[in-house]
Amino acid sequence: MKKIYYLSTCDTCKRILKELDPPADYELQDVKKVPLTLDQLQELKHRAGTYEYLLNKRAKMYQERDLKNKQLSEEDYKNLLLEHYTFLKRPVIINNQKIFIGNSKKEVSAAKAALSE
């Protein structure tokens, strides 16, 4: 599977996609226009290890709800990710068996290297 979950209105996602220049065999999914399905989220969790790792803790909604001061379970993280696209740490890049989550320089560099293999 070669897929990238991103947000088309996010300047950081746009910059990263431009930098990565993914080959034509990559499927792009704008999570705002086409929300994650439960099956897709479960697949991401399987690859990432936990729902928490997929959660964007810098999201405005996360901060507005003061979620950092609450004890959240994996089920809570899953429900948040299904509830609204802003809770997904973006971009999420799947290159066969590898997954790269978020926009840190380390993740983007690793994704770029994997895409050029």
Backbone as JSON Lines, residues from 0, in Angstrom:
{"i":0,"aa":"M","n":[0.85,-1.18,0.0],"ca":[0.0,0.0,0.0],"c":[0.89,1.24,0.0]}
{"i":1,"aa":"K","n":[0.52,2.16,-0.85],"ca":[1.23,3.44,-0.92],"c":[0.17,4.53,-0.86]}
{"i":2,"aa":"K","n":[0.14,5.23,0.27],"ca":[-0.93,6.19,0.49],"c":[-0.44,7.33,1.37]}
{"i":3,"aa":"I","n":[-1.01,8.5,1.14],"ca":[-0.7,9.66,1.97],"c":[-2.01,10.29,2.41]}
{"i":4,"aa":"Y","n":[-2.18,10.39,3.74],"ca":[-3.31,11.1,4.32],"c":[-2.81,12.5,4.66]}
{"i":5,"aa":"Y","n":[-3.53,13.51,4.18],"ca":[-3.07,14.88,4.38],"c":[-4.28,15.81,4.46]}
{"i":6,"aa":"L","n":[-4.01,17.07,4.68],"ca":[-5.06,18.09,4.71],"c":[-4.7,19.15,3.67]}
{"i":7,"aa":"S","n":[-5.57,19.31,2.67],"ca":[-5.25,20.21,1.55],"c":[-5.2,21.68,1.96]}
{"i":8,"aa":"T","n":[-5.82,22.02,3.08],"ca":[-5.81,23.42,3.52],"c":[-4.65,23.73,4.46]}
{"i":9,"aa":"C","n":[-3.81,22.74,4.71],"ca":[-2.68,22.9,5.64],"c":[-1.42,23.24,4.85]}
{"i":10,"aa":"D","n":[-0.85,24.4,5.13],"ca":[0.36,24.83,4.43],"c":[1.53,23.89,4.66]}
{"i":11,"aa":"T","n":[1.62,23.33,5.87],"ca":[2.7,22.39,6.17],"c":[2.55,21.13,5.33]}
{"i":12,"aa":"C","n":[1.34,20.61,5.22],"ca":[1.11,19.43,4.38],"c":[1.45,19.73,2.92]}
{"i":13,"aa":"K","n":[1.04,20.9,2.45],"ca":[1.34,21.29,1.06],"c":[2.85,21.33,0.83]}
{"i":14,"aa":"R","n":[3.56,21.94,1.78],"ca":[5.02,22.04,1.65],"c":[5.67,20.66,1.63]}
{"i":15,"aa":"I","n":[5.22,19.78,2.52],"ca":[5.79,18.44,2.6],"c":[5.48,17.65,1.33]}
{"i":16,"aa":"L","n":[4.25,17.73,0.84],"ca":[3.91,17.02,-0.4],"c":[4.76,17.51,-1.57]}
{"i":17,"aa":"K","n":[4.97,18.8,-1.62],"ca":[5.81,19.36,-2.68],"c":[7.24,18.83,-2.56]}
{"i":18,"aa":"E","n":[7.74,18.79,-1.33],"ca":[9.09,18.31,-1.08],"c":[9.22,16.82,-1.41]}
{"i":19,"aa":"L","n":[8.21,16.04,-1.03],"ca":[8.25,14.59,-1.27],"c":[8.04,14.25,-2.74]}
{"i":20,"aa":"D","n":[7.2,15.03,-3.41],"ca":[6.85,14.78,-4.8],"c":[6.54,13.29,-5.0]}
{"i":21,"aa":"P","n":[5.45,12.82,-4.36],"ca":[5.16,11.38,-4.4],"c":[4.91,10.87,-5.82]}
{"i":22,"aa":"P","n":[5.41,9.68,-6.11],"ca":[5.19,9.07,-7.43],"c":[3.69,8.87,-7.7]}
{"i":23,"aa":"A","n":[3.35,8.67,-8.94],"ca":[1.95,8.54,-9.36],"c":[1.25,7.34,-8.73]}
{"i":24,"aa":"D","n":[2.01,6.35,-8.26],"ca":[1.35,5.16,-7.69],"c":[0.91,5.38,-6.24]}
{"i":25,"aa":"Y","n":[1.12,6.58,-5.71],"ca":[0.65,6.9,-4.35],"c":[-0.77,7.45,-4.42]}
{"i":26,"aa":"E","n":[-1.62,6.94,-3.55],"ca":[-2.97,7.46,-3.43],"c":[-2.95,8.57,-2.38]}
{"i":27,"aa":"L","n":[-3.54,9.72,-2.71],"ca":[-3.62,10.84,-1.78],"c":[-5.05,10.94,-1.28]}
{"i":28,"aa":"Q","n":[-5.2,11.09,0.03],"ca":[-6.53,11.26,0.62],"c":[-6.55,12.5,1.49]}
{"i":29,"aa":"D","n":[-7.33,13.47,1.08],"ca":[-7.54,14.69,1.86],"c":[-8.55,14.34,2.95]}
{"i":30,"aa":"V","n":[-8.11,14.31,4.19],"ca":[-8.96,13.84,5.29],"c":[-10.11,14.79,5.61]}
{"i":31,"aa":"K","n":[-10.05,15.99,5.08],"ca":[-11.17,16.91,5.27],"c":[-12.3,16.59,4.28]}
{"i":32,"aa":"K","n":[-11.93,16.28,3.05],"ca":[-12.91,15.96,2.03],"c":[-13.39,14.52,2.1]}
{"i":33,"aa":"V","n":[-12.49,13.61,2.45],"ca":[-12.81,12.19,2.57],"c":[-12.34,11.72,3.94]}
{"i":34,"aa":"P","n":[-13.22,11.8,4.94],"ca":[-12.82,11.44,6.31],"c":[-12.35,9.98,6.42]}
{"i":35,"aa":"L","n":[-11.53,9.76,7.41],"ca":[-11.06,8.4,7.69],"c":[-12.24,7.49,8.01]}
{"i":36,"aa":"T","n":[-12.19,6.29,7.5],"ca":[-13.19,5.29,7.87],"c":[-12.65,4.52,9.08]}
{"i":37,"aa":"L","n":[-13.5,3.78,9.71],"ca":[-13.07,2.96,10.85],"c":[-12.02,1.95,10.38]}
{"i":38,"aa":"D","n":[-12.23,1.33,9.22],"ca":[-11.26,0.36,8.71],"c":[-9.9,1.0,8.44]}
{"i":39,"aa":"Q","n":[-9.92,2.2,7.86],"ca":[-8.65,2.9,7.6],"c":[-7.94,3.24,8.9]}
{"i":40,"aa":"L","n":[-8.71,3.7,9.88],"ca":[-8.12,4.07,11.16],"c":[-7.53,2.84,11.85]}
{"i":41,"aa":"Q","n":[-8.23,1.73,11.78],"ca":[-7.72,0.5,12.39],"c":[-6.44,0.04,11.7]}
{"i":42,"aa":"E","n":[-6.37,0.21,10.38],"ca":[-5.15,-0.12,9.64],"c":[-4.0,0.78,10.08]}
{"i":43,"aa":"L","n":[-4.27,2.07,10.23],"ca":[-3.23,2.99,10.7],"c":[-2.76,2.63,12.1]}
{"i":44,"aa":"K","n":[-3.7,2.27,12.96],"ca":[-3.35,1.89,14.33],"c":[-2.48,0.64,14.32]}
{"i":45,"aa":"H","n":[-2.84,-0.3,13.46],"ca":[-2.06,-1.55,13.35],"c":[-0.61,-1.23,12.97]}
{"i":46,"aa":"R","n":[-0.44,-0.3,12.06],"ca":[0.91,0.07,11.61],"c":[1.64,0.95,12.63]}
{"i":47,"aa":"A","n":[0.91,1.86,13.28],"ca":[1.53,2.81,14.21],"c":[1.71,2.24,15.61]}
{"i":48,"aa":"G","n":[0.88,1.29,15.99],"ca":[0.99,0.69,17.32],"c":[-0.1,1.15,18.27]}
{"i":49,"aa":"T","n":[-0.42,2.44,18.25],"ca":[-1.46,2.96,19.15],"c":[-2.23,4.07,18.44]}
{"i":50,"aa":"Y","n":[-3.46,4.28,18.89],"ca":[-4.23,5.42,18.39],"c":[-3.61,6.72,18.91]}
{"i":51,"aa":"E","n":[-3.09,6.67,20.11],"ca":[-2.51,7.88,20.7],"c":[-1.4,8.44,19.83]}
{"i":52,"aa":"Y","n":[-0.59,7.57,19.25],"ca":[0.52,8.03,18.41],"c":[0.02,8.78,17.17]}
{"i":53,"aa":"L","n":[-1.2,8.48,16.75],"ca":[-1.79,9.13,15.58],"c":[-2.44,10.47,15.91]}
{"i":54,"aa":"L","n":[-2.62,10.73,17.19],"ca":[-3.37,11.92,17.61],"c":[-2.5,13.17,17.61]}
{"i":55,"aa":"N","n":[-3.03,14.22,17.02],"ca":[-2.36,15.52,16.97],"c":[-2.69,16.27,18.27]}
{"i":56,"aa":"K","n":[-1.75,16.28,19.18],"ca":[-1.98,16.94,20.47],"c":[-1.78,18.45,20.39]}
{"i":57,"aa":"R","n":[-1.42,18.94,19.21],"ca":[-1.31,20.38,19.01],"c":[-2.55,20.96,18.34]}
{"i":58,"aa":"A","n":[-3.51,20.09,18.08],"ca":[-4.74,20.55,17.42],"c":[-5.49,21.52,18.32]}
{"i":59,"aa":"K","n":[-6.09,22.51,17.7],"ca":[-6.83,23.53,18.43],"c":[-7.95,22.9,19.27]}
{"i":60,"aa":"M","n":[-8.66,21.95,18.7],"ca":[-9.75,21.3,19.43],"c":[-9.24,20.52,20.65]}
{"i":61,"aa":"Y","n":[-8.05,19.94,20.52],"ca":[-7.44,19.21,21.64],"c":[-7.18,20.17,22.79]}
{"i":62,"aa":"Q","n":[-6.68,21.34,22.46],"ca":[-6.37,22.33,23.49],"c":[-7.65,22.95,24.06]}
{"i":63,"aa":"E","n":[-8.61,23.24,23.18],"ca":[-9.86,23.85,23.63],"c":[-10.62,22.96,24.62]}
{"i":64,"aa":"R","n":[-10.53,21.68,24.41],"ca":[-11.23,20.72,25.29],"c":[-10.39,20.34,26.51]}
{"i":65,"aa":"D","n":[-9.2,20.92,26.61],"ca":[-8.29,20.64,27.72],"c":[-8.05,19.14,27.89]}
{"i":66,"aa":"L","n":[-7.85,18.46,26.78],"ca":[-7.7,17.0,26.8],"c":[-6.38,16.55,27.42]}
{"i":67,"aa":"K","n":[-5.4,17.44,27.46],"ca":[-4.12,17.04,28.06],"c":[-4.25,16.77,29.55]}
{"i":68,"aa":"N","n":[-5.29,17.35,30.17],"ca":[-5.49,17.15,31.6],"c":[-6.52,16.07,31.91]}
{"i":69,"aa":"K","n":[-6.85,15.26,30.9],"ca":[-7.81,14.17,31.1],"c":[-7.12,12.85,30.85]}
{"i":70,"aa":"Q","n":[-7.58,11.83,31.54],"ca":[-7.07,10.48,31.33],"c":[-7.83,9.89,30.15]}
{"i":71,"aa":"L","n":[-7.16,9.75,29.02],"ca":[-7.8,9.22,27.83],"c":[-7.35,7.79,27.57]}
{"i":72,"aa":"S","n":[-8.3,6.97,27.17],"ca":[-8.0,5.58,26.84],"c":[-7.76,5.47,25.33]}
{"i":73,"aa":"E","n":[-7.32,4.31,24.89],"ca":[-7.15,4.08,23.45],"c":[-8.48,4.25,22.73]}
{"i":74,"aa":"E","n":[-9.56,3.83,23.37],"ca":[-10.9,3.99,22.79],"c":[-11.24,5.47,22.63]}
{"i":75,"aa":"D","n":[-10.87,6.29,23.62],"ca":[-11.09,7.74,23.53],"c":[-10.32,8.33,22.35]}
{"i":76,"aa":"Y","n":[-9.06,7.92,22.2],"ca":[-8.24,8.41,21.09],"c":[-8.87,8.01,19.76]}
{"i":77,"aa":"K","n":[-9.31,6.77,19.67],"ca":[-9.95,6.28,18.44],"c":[-11.18,7.12,18.11]}
{"i":78,"aa":"N","n":[-12.01,7.36,19.11],"ca":[-13.23,8.14,18.88],"c":[-12.93,9.58,18.46]}
{"i":79,"aa":"L","n":[-11.9,10.18,19.06],"ca":[-11.5,11.54,18.66],"c":[-11.04,11.56,17.2]}
{"i":80,"aa":"L","n":[-10.25,10.58,16.82],"ca":[-9.74,10.51,15.46],"c":[-10.87,10.33,14.45]}
{"i":81,"aa":"L","n":[-11.9,9.59,14.83],"ca":[-13.04,9.4,13.94],"c":[-13.97,10.61,13.94]}
{"i":82,"aa":"E","n":[-13.97,11.35,15.05],"ca":[-14.87,12.49,15.21],"c":[-14.53,13.65,14.28]}
{"i":83,"aa":"H","n":[-13.24,14.01,14.2],"ca":[-12.88,15.2,13.44],"c":[-11.48,15.05,12.86]}
{"i":84,"aa":"Y","n":[-11.32,15.47,11.62],"ca":[-10.05,15.31,10.91],"c":[-8.87,16.04,11.56]}
{"i":85,"aa":"T","n":[-9.14,17.09,12.32],"ca":[-8.03,17.85,12.91],"c":[-7.28,17.06,13.98]}
{"i":86,"aa":"F","n":[-7.88,15.99,14.47],"ca":[-7.21,15.2,15.5],"c":[-6.13,14.28,14.93]}
{"i":87,"aa":"L","n":[-6.1,14.1,13.61],"ca":[-5.08,13.24,13.01],"c":[-3.79,14.02,12.82]}
{"i":88,"aa":"K","n":[-2.71,13.46,13.32],"ca":[-1.39,14.05,13.11],"c":[-1.06,13.87,11.63]}
{"i":89,"aa":"R","n":[-0.73,14.96,10.97],"ca":[-0.56,14.91,9.52],"c":[0.82,15.39,9.09]}
{"i":90,"aa":"P","n":[1.23,14.95,7.9],"ca":[0.65,13.91,7.07],"c":[0.97,12.52,7.6]}
{"i":91,"aa":"V","n":[0.21,11.55,7.14],"ca":[0.49,10.14,7.42],"c":[0.85,9.52,6.08]}
{"i":92,"aa":"I","n":[2.06,9.0,6.01],"ca":[2.57,8.44,4.77],"c":[2.8,6.95,4.96]}
{"i":93,"aa":"I","n":[2.17,6.18,4.09],"ca":[2.35,4.73,4.14],"c":[3.1,4.32,2.88]}
{"i":94,"aa":"N","n":[4.24,3.7,3.1],"ca":[5.05,3.19,1.99],"c":[5.24,1.7,2.23]}
{"i":95,"aa":"N","n":[4.34,0.92,1.63],"ca":[4.32,-0.53,1.83],"c":[4.2,-0.85,3.32]}
{"i":96,"aa":"Q","n":[5.23,-1.39,3.94],"ca":[5.13,-1.76,5.36],"c":[5.53,-0.64,6.31]}
{"i":97,"aa":"K","n":[6.07,0.44,5.79],"ca":[6.54,1.54,6.65],"c":[5.47,2.61,6.77]}
{"i":98,"aa":"I","n":[5.45,3.26,7.94],"ca":[4.53,4.38,8.17],"c":[5.31,5.55,8.75]}
{"i":99,"aa":"F","n":[4.98,6.73,8.27],"ca":[5.61,7.96,8.74],"c":[4.49,8.9,9.15]}
{"i":100,"aa":"I","n":[4.55,9.39,10.39],"ca":[3.45,10.17,10.95],"c":[3.95,11.53,11.42]}
{"i":101,"aa":"G","n":[3.32,12.57,10.91],"ca":[3.62,13.91,11.38],"c":[4.6,14.65,10.49]}
{"i":102,"aa":"N","n":[4.94,15.85,10.93],"ca":[5.73,16.75,10.09],"c":[7.1,17.08,10.65]}
{"i":103,"aa":"S","n":[7.58,16.27,11.59],"ca":[8.92,16.54,12.12],"c":[9.95,16.33,11.0]}
{"i":104,"aa":"K","n":[11.06,17.04,11.09],"ca":[12.09,16.92,10.06],"c":[12.57,15.48,9.92]}
{"i":105,"aa":"K","n":[12.67,14.79,11.05],"ca":[13.13,13.39,11.05],"c":[12.16,12.51,10.27]}
{"i":106,"aa":"E","n":[10.86,12.66,10.53],"ca":[9.84,11.85,9.83],"c":[9.82,12.16,8.34]}
{"i":107,"aa":"V","n":[9.87,13.44,8.0],"ca":[9.81,13.84,6.59],"c":[11.05,13.33,5.85]}
{"i":108,"aa":"S","n":[12.22,13.43,6.48],"ca":[13.45,12.94,5.85],"c":[13.38,11.44,5.62]}
{"i":109,"aa":"A","n":[12.9,10.72,6.63],"ca":[12.77,9.27,6.51],"c":[11.77,8.89,5.42]}
{"i":110,"aa":"A","n":[10.66,9.62,5.36],"ca":[9.65,9.36,4.32],"c":[10.23,9.63,2.94]}
{"i":111,"aa":"K","n":[10.96,10.72,2.82],"ca":[11.56,11.08,1.54],"c":[12.52,10.0,1.08]}
{"i":112,"aa":"A","n":[13.33,9.48,2.0],"ca":[14.26,8.41,1.67],"c":[13.5,7.15,1.24]}
{"i":113,"aa":"A","n":[12.42,6.83,1.92],"ca":[11.63,5.64,1.59],"c":[10.96,5.78,0.23]}
{"i":114,"aa":"L","n":[10.5,6.98,-0.09],"ca":[9.85,7.2,-1.38],"c":[10.82,7.09,-2.54]}
{"i":115,"aa":"S","n":[12.07,7.37,-2.29],"ca":[13.06,7.33,-3.38],"c":[13.69,5.94,-3.55]}
{"i":116,"aa":"E","n":[13.3,4.99,-2.71],"ca":[13.87,3.63,-2.81],"c":[13.34,2.92,-4.04]}
